[in-house]
């Protein structure tokens, strides 16, 4: 397929279960080749349903899904071999060894044995030394790594990771972030769902927000932070104020910490001279301040605000 085409194209995809539950409203989404897209949303938002449909595990409703230009229904074999899926739970024979498990996963797709590839995968995931260990003897973190190894065994072009670092410690989470970045650098397209907002903010090229089956937006991570993120300026005063002086009415200021802090929230789109003008006005009023601190809203705060607006 042409590299100009998206790796994943979803057009008008819906899903309503027999119970009447609408899991997905019409979803339109294109995932570019070689990018990391993070899907954010609370439990029940439709993230896993969306992934499961693309991977052939759940039947779609209306709409069309193309993977590398192939329809997931008409070209099931062509699409499935291009997809790797890392689910939330490990479902395999606990008495199997690590190497036998990834070898079997590769064979499921009818590919010829490639011991060198499997070794590279296990080495990248720090599992090579455990290749002859039974799965039941692995730690929780190693089992999570094995899930990824199984998904990479058949050399997919599109990798789905469903909550890849849920329940793992911080060190392992950062190790896995590093691996995911390396896979992207090698040309793999990656879609991950996550509850960890910092995971999306740290890794994703673009972020999609899904809520109650509706894809609210898909945007470049940096652009989303710039457009929706707010900055907060806190001026720590030398003496407390009982109220905000009338001379400062041009700014939407709030008093905090018993009148010792003046707080101003503003968006990057607002006038860039707003803060300098405020500081000059404070000087003119002879309001001394001991410290100035600025912070920017996190992606989590943006997400919460977006969901609140849609509720």
N, C-alpha and C positions, 0 to 999 in steps of 0.2 A: 504493500500500500504506500501511497505517497506520504512523505513526511509532512506535507502541508495539511493533511487531514488530521483531525483530533484523534487521539488514541481511544477516547470514549465519547460517544455522542448519545445523549438521552433526549427524546422528543416526546413531550406530552404523556409521560409515563404516569399511570395511576395504579392503585391497588386497593380494592375493597374486599375484605374477608367475608366469609359466609355469614358471620355473626352480624354483619352490617357495619363493622368498624372500618372507617376510612383511614387506611395506613398511609397512603400517598395521594395527595391531590396532584393535578397535572404538573409534572416536574420537567423542566428543560435545563439541561446541563451539558457543557462540553468541557472535557479535560484534555489539556494540551499534552503533547508528547514531552516526556522528560521533566514534568513538574510534580510537585507535591501539593496536593489539595487536601485540606483538612475540613471535615464535616463536623460542625459543632451542633449539639442539641441535647436536650435532657432525655431521660429514659422515655421511650414511647414516642419519640419525635418522628421516627421513620428511617433513621440512619441504617439500622441493620436490615430492615426490609428492602431498602434501596440496593444495598450491597448484595443481598441474597438473590434478588431478581437478576442483577447483572451476572452473577456467578452461576445462574441456572438452578438455584436451590429452591426458589419460590416462583410460581407462575405469575407473570405480569397481568395487569388488567388491560387498559387501553395504552396506546403509545408504541414507540419503537426504540430499541436500544441497539447501537452499533458499537462493536469493539474492533478497532483497527479496520473499520470499514465493513465488517461482517455482521449480519443480523444475528442476534443471540438465539433466535428461534429457528430461522431457516438455515443458519450456519453454525449450529450448536458446537460441533466438533472443532471447527476453525476458531471459534471464540474461546471455548473452554481451555484449549491448550495454551492460549495466550495469557490466561489469567492465573495468578497465584492468590490464594486466600489464606490469611492468618486469622482464624476465628478466635473467639474469646476463651474457649475451652479446648483442651486436648482430648480427642476421642481416638484412641488407638490401643493396641494390645500392650498392657503394661509389662508383659514378660519379654517383649521384643527388645533388641538392642537398638541403640541410637542409629548406627550405620544401616542396619537392616530396614529400619523404618523409613529413612530418607531414600534408600535404594528402592523400596517398594513404591514409595510415592512417585518417583520418577517413572517406574515401570507402568504405573496406572495410565500414563499418557502415551504408551506405546513407543517411548524413546529408547534408543540403544543405551546400554550401560556406559557411564562416563565416570569412572572412579576419580579422575583428577578433578572434575567439576564438584563432585560431592565432597571431596576432601577440602577444596577451597571454601565451600559453603560452611562446612563444620569448623574449619579453622577461623573463618571470619566471625563465627559466633562463639568462639572459645569452647567448642564441643568436641574437637578432634581427639583430645585425650580421653574423652568419655565415650568414644565410638563403640566400644565393646560392652559398655554398661547397659543394664536393663533400665527401661524407662522408669520403672517403679523405684529405682534407687536414686533418681535425679532429684535435685532440689526444685522448689517452685520456680525459681528464676531460670534454671536450666531447662525445665519443661517449656517455659515461655519461649526460650531461644529455639528449642526444637520445633515449636510450631512454625517459626519463621523458616527454619531449615527445610521442613517438609514443603512449604510453599515455594521455596526457591529451587527445589530439586529438579524441576522440569524447565528451568530457565524462562520464566514468564516475562512478558513485556509490560504487563499491567499488574501491579501488586495492590491488593486490598488488605488493610490492617484494621481489624475491628477491635477498638480499645486495646492497642498493643501493649501498653504499659500499665494497665489497670492492676493494682495490687502488688506491683513490684517496688523495690526500694529505689531511692533516688540515684544511687550509683549505677544500678542496672538500667534504669530509665535513660540516663545520659549515654551509657554505652550503646543502647538501642537507637537512640537519636543519631549517634555517630554512624552506625551501620546504615540507617535509612538514608542519611545524606550521601553516603558513599554509593549506595545503590542508585540514587537519583543522578549522581555525577557520572555513573556508568551508562546512563541513558534510560533507566527504568522509569516508568510513570507510576506514581504512588498516590493512592487515595486512602486516607486514614480517618477513622472516627475517633473522637476522644472527648472525655470529660475534663481533661487537663487543659485548661485554657492556655497555660504557658507553653504547652506542647505545640499548639497551633501557632502561637506567636513566635516561638523559637525557630520552628522548622518550615512551616508551610509557605509556599509561594503565594497561594491564594487560600481564602477561607470562605466556606459556604456555611450559612446558618440555616438550620432546618428546625421547624417547630410545628407540631400537630400536622405532620405530613406535607407541610408547605415549605418550599425552599424560599426563604425570605430574601436572600441576596447571595451573590458570589462575587468576591472582590479581592484585588491584590491586598495582601496583609498590610503592607506599609500604607497604602492608600486608604484602607479602612480605618487604620489607627489615626491617620491625619484628618480624615473627613468627620469621623464620629467621636474620636477621642477628645476629651477635654483636659485642659491643664488647670491646675489649681495653684495659686500663689498664696502663701501664708507669710504674713509679716508679723514677726514676734516683737511686740512693742516693749519699750523700756518701762512704761507706766500703763496701768490698766485704764480702759475707757468704759464709761457707763453706757454710752450709745455711740453710733457712727455719726460724726460731725456732718452738719448740713453741707459743708463745703465739699464733701466726698460723695454727694448724691449722684454724680455722673456714673459712678460704678456700683454694681450690685454687690456691695460688701456685706459680710456677716461677721459678727463678733463671736469669738470662741474662747474657751479656756478662761472664763471669768473676766473677759474683756482684755486679755493679754495678747490675743491674736486677731488680726484682721485677715479675713479669708476672701479671695476672689477667684471665681471659677469662670473660665472663658475658653472658647474654641479657637483652634489655630486659624480659622477663617476670619476671626474678628481682627479689628485694627491692630497691627503689630506695635503701634506706639502706645497702646492702652496701659501696659505695665509701667513704662518709663514715665508717662504722664502722672500716673498714680504716685509713684515714688517722689516725683518733683513736688506734687501737691502736699504730700506728707511732710516734706522738708519745709515748705512754705508755712505750714501750720505748726511747725516746730514740734512735730510728733516724733520723738526719737524711737528708733527701733534697733533691737539687739541682733536680729538675725532675719534672713529671708530664705524661704524654702519653696521650691517649685516641684510639682509632680505631675505626671501624665496618667490619665485613666488607663487601666489595663484592658486587654481584650475581653476579660471576664466582665468588667463593668459595662463595656459596649454591648456584649451579648445579652446581659440581663436587661439593659435598657431596650434593646430591640425586641426581645420577647415580651417585655411589659407593654410596649406599644401595640403588639399584635394580640394581646390577651383581651 
